[in-house]
Amino acid sequence: MNLYSTLQIGDYHINHCEDDFLIKKIGSDKIVCAIMDGCSTAMDSHFASTLAGKILRKIIIEAGYKALYKKDSQDSLEEELREIIRGLFKELLFVKNHLMLDEKELLTTLTILLYDNTTDKGIILAIGDGVVCINGSITEFDRNNKPDYLAYHLHENFEDWYSAQSQKIFFDHLKDVSIATDGILSFSKIKKTDSDEEINFMEYLMIDQKNNETEDMLNRKLKQLEHHYGVKPTDDLAIIRMIK
């Protein structure tokens, strides 16, 4: 299986890229991919998305150690994902209280994918906005630019909150799966080029497999979009793509 990723600051942003991503294995058979998108109108949005990524990395490393001692675990993928999110929920609440952070300093979306290579099954959960493509089928999670951030619910009972999450996708027989922040919807013409061709940006980045022989595929595609088509994402963009 080949893994590709890219992270790019939006053309309308100046100081920081407010997106982040994480790719981490649990043992030898499972992989977690996550993308985070900080709220541009909040406070230190790059901090929120990076913090979520660092906490998730810690949780996944710990899960890997636990897996060494629970090789016969009967937990389903959804149960494993719930425990990862439970850990994030708990750690964010601790950091919020410990550092006396404002809620606006923790606003970030999260789209997280957990895939088991042995069973060829996976699950994706989107908390807030994001775009998912599974074997050529694209799904947009869009709340009219008003995401329901995890940080809004840290005072609630975790089980009640998690059971209400409906933006889940289950899949099997992975061939080509991508997750992206909503920056993939923000491409705009930023300079004139010799080409008048039109292109579907989402399909080009999430379905088209040109340059898949190189791990730099997504970055090459972004350069092609900029220099041949004259377009760039105006919002920050993070993409992770898995091709079997």
NORTA-V148801 format. One record per residue. RES is the residue in one letter. SS is DSSP state (A for helix, B for strand, O for the rest). BURIAL is b if it has 24 or more other C-alpha atoms within 12 Angstrom, else e. Layout:
res:RES ss:SS burial:BURIAL
res:RES ss:SS burial:BURIAL
//
This chain:
res:M ss:O burial:e
res:N ss:B burial:e
res:L ss:B burial:b
res:Y ss:B burial:b
res:S ss:B burial:b
res:T ss:B burial:b
res:L ss:B burial:b
res:Q ss:B burial:b
res:I ss:O burial:b
res:G ss:O burial:b
res:D ss:O burial:b
res:Y ss:O burial:e
res:H ss:O burial:e
res:I ss:O burial:e
res:N ss:O burial:e
res:H ss:O burial:b
res:C ss:O burial:b
res:E ss:O burial:b
res:D ss:B burial:b
res:D ss:B burial:b
res:F ss:B burial:b
res:L ss:B burial:b
res:I ss:B burial:b
res:K ss:B burial:b
res:K ss:B burial:b
res:I ss:B burial:b
res:G ss:O burial:b
res:S ss:O burial:e
res:D ss:O burial:e
res:K ss:B burial:b
res:I ss:B burial:b
res:V ss:B burial:b
res:C ss:B burial:b
res:A ss:B burial:b
res:I ss:B burial:b
res:M ss:B burial:b
res:D ss:B burial:b
res:G ss:B burial:b
res:C ss:O burial:b
res:S ss:O burial:b
res:T ss:O burial:e
res:A ss:O burial:e
res:M ss:O burial:e
res:D ss:O burial:b
res:S ss:A burial:b
res:H ss:A burial:b
res:F ss:A burial:b
res:A ss:A burial:b
res:S ss:A burial:b
res:T ss:A burial:b
res:L ss:A burial:b
res:A ss:A burial:b
res:G ss:A burial:b
res:K ss:A burial:b
res:I ss:A burial:b
res:L ss:A burial:b
res:R ss:A burial:b
res:K ss:A burial:e
res:I ss:A burial:b
res:I ss:A burial:b
res:I ss:A burial:b
res:E ss:A burial:e
res:A ss:A burial:b
res:G ss:A burial:b
res:Y ss:A burial:e
res:K ss:A burial:e
res:A ss:A burial:e
res:L ss:A burial:e
res:Y ss:A burial:e
res:K ss:O burial:e
res:K ss:O burial:e
res:D ss:O burial:e
res:S ss:O burial:e
res:Q ss:O burial:e
res:D ss:O burial:e
res:S ss:O burial:e
res:L ss:A burial:b
res:E ss:A burial:b
res:E ss:A burial:e
res:E ss:A burial:b
res:L ss:A burial:b
res:R ss:A burial:b
res:E ss:A burial:b
res:I ss:A burial:b
res:I ss:A burial:b
res:R ss:A burial:b
res:G ss:A burial:b
res:L ss:A burial:b
res:F ss:A burial:b
res:K ss:A burial:b
res:E ss:A burial:b
res:L ss:A burial:b
res:L ss:A burial:b
res:F ss:A burial:e
res:V ss:A burial:e
res:K ss:A burial:b
res:N ss:A burial:e
res:H ss:A burial:e
res:L ss:O burial:e
res:M ss:O burial:e
res:L ss:O burial:e
res:D ss:O burial:e
res:E ss:A burial:b
res:K ss:A burial:b
res:E ss:A burial:b
res:L ss:O burial:b
res:L ss:O burial:b
res:T ss:B burial:b
res:T ss:B burial:b
res:L ss:B burial:b
res:T ss:B burial:b
res:I ss:B burial:b
res:L ss:B burial:b
res:L ss:B burial:b
res:Y ss:B burial:b
res:D ss:B burial:b
res:N ss:O burial:b
res:T ss:O burial:e
res:T ss:O burial:e
res:D ss:O burial:e
res:K ss:B burial:b
res:G ss:B burial:b
res:I ss:B burial:b
res:I ss:B burial:b
res:L ss:B burial:b
res:A ss:B burial:b
res:I ss:B burial:b
res:G ss:O burial:b
res:D ss:O burial:b
res:G ss:B burial:b
res:V ss:B burial:b
res:V ss:B burial:b
res:C ss:B burial:b
res:I ss:B burial:b
res:N ss:O burial:b
res:G ss:O burial:e
res:S ss:B burial:e
res:I ss:B burial:b
res:T ss:B burial:b
res:E ss:B burial:b
res:F ss:B burial:b
res:D ss:O burial:e
res:R ss:O burial:e
res:N ss:O burial:e
res:N ss:O burial:e
res:K ss:O burial:e
res:P ss:O burial:b
res:D ss:O burial:b
res:Y ss:O burial:b
res:L ss:A burial:b
res:A ss:A burial:b
res:Y ss:A burial:b
res:H ss:A burial:b
res:L ss:O burial:b
res:H ss:O burial:e
res:E ss:O burial:e
res:N ss:O burial:e
res:F ss:A burial:e
res:E ss:A burial:e
res:D ss:A burial:e
res:W ss:A burial:e
res:Y ss:A burial:b
res:S ss:A burial:e
res:A ss:O burial:e
res:Q ss:O burial:e
res:S ss:O burial:e
res:Q ss:O burial:b
res:K ss:B burial:b
res:I ss:B burial:b
res:F ss:B burial:b
res:F ss:B burial:b
res:D ss:B burial:e
res:H ss:O burial:e
res:L ss:O burial:b
res:K ss:O burial:b
res:D ss:B burial:b
res:V ss:B burial:b
res:S ss:B burial:b
res:I ss:B burial:b
res:A ss:B burial:b
res:T ss:O burial:b
res:D ss:A burial:b
res:G ss:A burial:b
res:I ss:A burial:b
res:L ss:A burial:b
res:S ss:O burial:b
res:F ss:B burial:b
res:S ss:B burial:b
res:K ss:B burial:e
res:I ss:O burial:e
res:K ss:O burial:e
res:K ss:O burial:e
res:T ss:O burial:e
res:D ss:O burial:e
res:S ss:O burial:e
res:D ss:O burial:e
res:E ss:O burial:e
res:E ss:O burial:e
res:I ss:O burial:e
res:N ss:O burial:e
res:F ss:A burial:b
res:M ss:A burial:b
res:E ss:A burial:b
res:Y ss:A burial:b
res:L ss:A burial:b
res:M ss:A burial:b
res:I ss:O burial:b
res:D ss:O burial:b
res:Q ss:O burial:b
res:K ss:O burial:e
res:N ss:O burial:e
res:N ss:O burial:b
res:E ss:O burial:e
res:T ss:O burial:e
res:E ss:O burial:e
res:D ss:O burial:e
res:M ss:A burial:b
res:L ss:A burial:b
res:N ss:A burial:b
res:R ss:A burial:b
res:K ss:A burial:b
res:L ss:A burial:b
res:K ss:A burial:e
res:Q ss:A burial:e
res:L ss:A burial:b
res:E ss:A burial:b
res:H ss:A burial:e
res:H ss:O burial:e
res:Y ss:O burial:b
res:G ss:O burial:b
res:V ss:B burial:b
res:K ss:B burial:b
res:P ss:B burial:b
res:T ss:O burial:b
res:D ss:O burial:b
res:D ss:O burial:b
res:L ss:B burial:b
res:A ss:B burial:b
res:I ss:B burial:b
res:I ss:B burial:b
res:R ss:B burial:b
res:M ss:B burial:b
res:I ss:B burial:b
res:K ss:O burial:e
//
